[in-house]
Amino acid sequence: MENNFSACGCVGYAYVPVQELGATYDAPTALCRGTVFPELDLNICEYGKVCKKAGDLSDE
């Protein structure tokens, strides 16, 4: 049984905002936090808010 998604060749779209290099964590902190970039250091609740705001294409 074939799914309908394989016919068009795509299953989703990505939104990747432009980022500028700012501050970075030192090596021990980056290893502990899982990222060297403080801007990407978000918990799941914060991440959801950022994604919803960035993905909002309405004319508000």
Buried (B, 14 or more C-beta within 10 A) or exposed (E): EEEEEEEEEEEEEEEEEEEEEEEEBEEEEBEEEEBBBBEEBBEEEEEEEEEEEEEEEEEE
